[in-house]
Amino acid sequence: MMSIHAGWLIDGSGDAAQSNMRLGLKNGTIQSIGKMTEPVPNFIKPDMPVLDLSGCTLLPGLVDCHVHLAISPITRRSPSVNRTEGQNRFHGRILKHLNQHLARGVLAVRDGGDPGSSALLYKANPGTEDHPVHLCVSGKAWHRPGRYGHLIGCPLPVDLTLAETILQEKMAVDQIKIVNSGLNSLTCFAKETEPQFNSAELKAAVRAARQRGLKTMVHANGKIPVKIAVDAGCDSIEHGFFMGEENLYRMAGRGTTWVPTAFTMKALGDQMGRNRVDLGVVQKTLEHQIKQIQTAREIGVRIALGTDAGSAGVVHGQAVVEEMRIFLDAGYPIEEVVRCAAHSGALLLGLPQAGQLKENIPATFIAVKGAPSQLPESLNRLKKIFIKGKQINIDSYNLK
């Protein structure tokens, strides 16, 4: 049992931050939350340990809903898994990236795939489940042969439909990843690509995934690819650049979650330079995505934060800070940014009690130095991590 005195608390619901708060922890759960000025709950005894975090803000553990743990954000190369030494390399790389997420208070990630199913193999390795960051894996992303997707997944077998591939692939994945468009053009503003799968194919694929008890995350940019994915009943649209207002209304009506990954455009421009991209196009694309995020807030689309960490210039962990800044630029109050970066993501990952701070749920949260006004930069000054009431020894992880 423990009593915690917090300077400020953001509970993950989107409600305003509260100051001068007391949390009572018991048996790994949050037993009570209240103002320091309120009467002390009966279970908090005078001899109970007290943790003074009066100079800190408490907030739920964050969730990055779109990462590629096996891929370096600099080289975008997925390490070999054909030999034992290759496996050791990708295990080390994935562990490093998980530690980078942990260093920014990210306690759950959803991996969007890699060609060798490296993240899936990592998760299946004995002992890796002890890491504080909860990992949901897609294995590989499925794409149409000859279309975009080889960097993050595999083409469909020539003799199987998308739905048949999903049903026959028995790997222990946590969700199905499908690629239904190409990448954004970095030289031609708002250029859209044709969908990789038609409506019937994606509807059958979503049904097949549900038959296996799995959600579907769909990479889709542009009006038609997104419309097909939303109408098919997918659980989330990944990226969604240039999808348009009609699709946003469609998503709001269906309850589809959007993972915008907006920071990728700024990072690509910074990483590649003027020789390979039109920086004006990159900036306009980012501005357009910010406007879509603003519209999504106005009409009630559920947004979960995802960074596409592993993409060029998108550094694991640190990119969460960058993506949160973009949400602030789009007009979100910090409390709503935290909701997108915590509870909305947890719901998408199937973790309904995560990403929030309220009574009678596991005491899983982080503490950062300073007031809420210093977020998200204060995520670089992580003070404490609690998981189910247990304080994590941050120094035991190589958090760089």
Buried (B, 14 or more C-beta within 10 A) or exposed (E): EBBBBBBBBBBBBBEEBBBBBBBBBBEBBBBBBBEEEEEBBEEBEEEBEEBEBBEBBBBBBBBBBBBBBBBBBEEBEBBEBEEEEBBEBBBEBBBBBBBBBBBBBBBBBBBBBBBBBBBBBBBEEEEBEEBBBBBBBBBBBBBBEEBBBBBBBBBBEEEEBBBBBBBEBEEEBBBBBBBBBBBBBBEEBEBBBEBBBEBEBBBBBBBBBBEEEBBBBBBBBBBBBBBBBBBBBBBBBBBBBBBBEEBBBBBBEEEBBBBBBBBBBBBBBEBBEEEEBBBEBBBBBBEBBBEBBBBBBEEEBBBBBBBBBBBBBBBBBBBBBBBBBBBBBBEBBBBBBBBBBBBBBBBBBBBEEBBBBEEEBBBBBBBBBBBBEBBBEBBBEBBBBBBEBBEBEBEEBEBE
